[in-house]
Amino acid sequence: MERCIKFEKIKNFRDLGGLLTTEGSTIRSGLIYRSGHLRDATDNDLKMIVKELKIGLIVDLRTIAVRELNPDKIPVGVDYRFIPILEDDDLSVAPGDNIGKRFIDPFKLDLAEVYSKMITVERCRAKLAEAMKMIMTHNYHNSSLLFHCSGGKDRTGVVAAILLMLLGVSKNDVVADYMLTNESKLLTSDDIFQMSAGRALSQEETEAYKKLFFANEEFINAAINTIFDKYKYIEHFIEEGLGIDKSIIGSFKREMLV
């Protein structure tokens, strides 16, 4: 199966499996998937999630405000867990001109800093640990799992990078996998409308918003370098930084690698 999977309305959807590790193993395909939000999922998309991909658990990493504004469409019978790794303030979300709407300020948002924050800020790391543990302890004999944020780039990108590094994928391949997001054509005029809370934008503002939708090696390297600067090894980060037991790490590796 191709790693990048096409849906009618779900963007940036791909299989975490299929990549080689530095020790010559392969990550099993068809077990863990990553994507953008499911707000616009069609009936065919939802059917594909259940019937073809056998997904039994969806983990939503978005902020509270974004989920309330754009709730996922969840297939009947699929379990759903909401774990907001970041808060609205972490993304420079400010009150909009329209009552009840909020917008991302593209001039205040430093994505490299946001990626590092997921590793260094205790409350973010606690949520990251919750998501990681859920992914690592899921019963993959019964069903596969999907985790996602808004575009499937930032929070999803960090979680995916940590999982891949834990399983032994090289840093270069982890970064290359992250950069595949740029082939997904995430940006639409509706996305900019949503992020700006429907405000009229200058050309400069529009260009600033566009930059938020593109993967940049600087961003993912900020998270990766922060992990290795502080913890030296990815296993130390999982155990000490996230508080996940060695036995869970071992079981997860045995489940995922072939």
N, C-alpha and C positions, 0 to 999 in steps of 0.2 A: 504494500500500500504506500502511496506517496505520503510524505510527511506533511506537506501542505495540502489541506483539504478544502475544497470549494463548497460553499453554501450559497443559498440565494441571497441571504441578508446578514449572516454572521460573518464578521471580518476577522482576518488574522488568525485563522484557526489552523493549528497544526499539532501533529503527534510529537510528543517529547522523545519517543523511541526512534530507533534506527541509527543513532549515532554510535561511533566507535569510541572506546576508552583507550587510554594510553597503554593499558595492559593487554589489549587485543580482544576484549569482550565487546558485546553489542548490547545496547539498551533495548529491551523488549518493546516491540511496537504494539499499539492497540490497548495500552493500559492507562497512560496519562496523557491528557490533551490540554492545550492552552488556547485562549482566544480572547477576542474583545467581547463587549457586552452582548446580551441576548434580547435587548429591548425590541429589536426589529425582526426577530426570528419569525419565519413563516411556518405554516403548518408542515410543509415539507422538511424544513430545517429541523423542527422538533421531532418529526418522525425519524429522521436520519440519526439524530442524537441517540434515540432509544433503540431503534431497530437495527441499524447498521453498526454503530459505534458502541452499543451496549453500555452507555454511560448511566451510572446509577447514583452518582453524587456530583453536584455542582457547588464549587466553592467560589463565592463572590468576594473580591478583595477591595471593592470600591468604597468611597466615603459614604457616610449616612445621607448627606444631602443629595449626592448624585444618584444613589439608589432610589431615594424617594421621588426624584424628578424623572428617572428613567428606569422603572422596575423591570427586572428580567421577565421573560416569558419562560416558565418552567414546564417541561413536559409532565404529563400526569404520571405519577408513580416514581418520579425521580426525586431523590432527597436533595435539599438545598441548605447550605450553611453560609451565613454572612459574617465575614471576618474583615472589618475595615482596618487595614494596616496603617493607613494615614488618616489624619483628621482634616477637615476642610481648611483650617488655617495653615496646615503644612503645604497646601497647594495654592496659597495666596488667594483663597476664595473670599470674595468680598460681597456685601449686599448689593444687589442690582437696583436699577431704577424702578423696575417693575416689582410690585409688592410680592414677597414670597420667592423671588428669584435671586440667585446668586451667580457671580461670574468669576472666572479665573483671570487674574491680572497678569498678562504675559510679560510685562516689564519687571515685575517683582519676582517672578518664578524662576529660580535657579535650579534646573533639574538635576545637575550633578550634585548639588547640595541635598536635594530631596532623596536621591538614591543613597547617599551616605547616611542620611538621617534614619533610613530604615534599619541600618545596622547599629548606629550609635545611640539613638534615643530609646530609653528603656521601654516606654509605652508602645512605641512602634515595634521594637524587637519582641515584645511580649505577644503582640498580635501576629508577627511573622512566625514566632515559635508555634503559636496555635495552628496557623495554616500549615506549616511544615509538618507538624506532628499528625495532623489530620490526613495529609497526603501520604505520609510515610506509614501510617497504620491502617489505611483503608484495606478492605478485603477485596483484593483484585481477582480472586477466584470467582467472586459473585458478580462483579461489574467493574467497569473502568471508571475513570474520574476526570472531570474537567475543572480547571481553575481559570479565572478570568478577572480582569479589571475593566476599565472603560474601553481602551483601545487595544489591550493585550500587549502593551509595550513596557510600561514603567514598573508597577508593582508585579505584574505577571512576569516581566522580564527578569526582575531580581529573583523572584522565587524560582523561576526556571533555571537561571544561572547557578543558584545554590544547589539545586537538585542535580544538575548535570555535573558540576564540579565534585559533589559528593560521590557520584557514581563513577568518577574517574575520567571524565572528558577533559581534554586539554583546554587551557585558557583561550587559545586562539580559536578553537572550534566553538567554545561557549560564546565568544564575542561574535563569531560569524553567524551562529544560530540566532542570536539577538538581532543582528542586522537584517535578517530575513523579513522583519516587520516592514521594512521600506519597500518591499515588493507587494505589499497588501493594499496599497492605495487607501489608506485610512481616512484621508481628509475629504469631507464634503462640505458644501455650503451650510447644510443643516448642522453639522458638527460645530462650525464656527458660531452659528446662531445660538446653539445651546450653550457653548462655553462663554459667550459674551452676554448671555441673558437677553438676547434680542436687541442689543444696543446698536446704534449706527456707528460704524467703525471707519477710521481713517485708513489710508493705504498702509501706513506704517504699522498700525495696530493689526490689520489683516495679515501682514507678513510675519509679525511677531507670533500670532496665533498659529500660523502654518508651521513654524519651527517646532512647536510643541508636539506635532504629530509625527515627526521623523525620528527614528532611532539614530543615536549618535554614540560612537564608541566611547567618547568622553564620559557619557552618563553611566553606562554599565561598568566601565573601568573604575569609576568613582566608588561604586559599591564593592567590586571585587578587591580593589586595592585597600579599601578600609578594612575588609575582613582579614586580609593577609598581614596588614600592618599591625593590627591589634591582636590577632589570634594565631598567626603564623601558618596554621594548617586548617583546611576546611573542616576536618573532623573535630578539631578543638572548638571551632566556632559553633558547630552543631551541638556539641556536648556542653561547653561552658557558656557560650553566648545565648543559646536557645534552650538549654536544659533538657535536651533529648538524650535518653539513655543509649549506651553503646549497643545494648541488645536490640533496640529498635533500628539502629543504623545497620547492624548486621543482617537482620531479617529483611530490611528494605533492599539492601544490595543483593541478597540471594534471590529475592522476588523479581528484581528488575533486570538482572544481568544474565546473559547467556553466552 
